[in-house]
Amino acid sequence: MRAPGSRPSSADRSMERYAHLVAQGTIKLKPFTVADRHHMPHHVVPENLDPRALLPAEREGDDRL
């Protein structure tokens, strides 16, 4: 819980984006723990490259989008 007058964390802000969809039953969020981190994608980016520059090229081949 936040202290009155403090700014929400980035986790709070991202959850606020989905709160209405969860309330409507449109989406269901599954619980996530630190133990689940090994299932998350991890990208190794060389030091001389900007990680954001790699995303558009990676997304071009993604049929889900």
C-alpha angles and dihedrals in degrees: 000000000000126000113249111271095017123124119255117252121246088256090055092049093049091049090051089059092060100034095096092048091051091047090053091048091240092126134017120211116211120217115265126204136178088258088065094061094095089066093056120095115261122195124199109213123188113242093244094058131077109236091216090059091061096055100073092052091048092049094052090073095046110105092192093074 
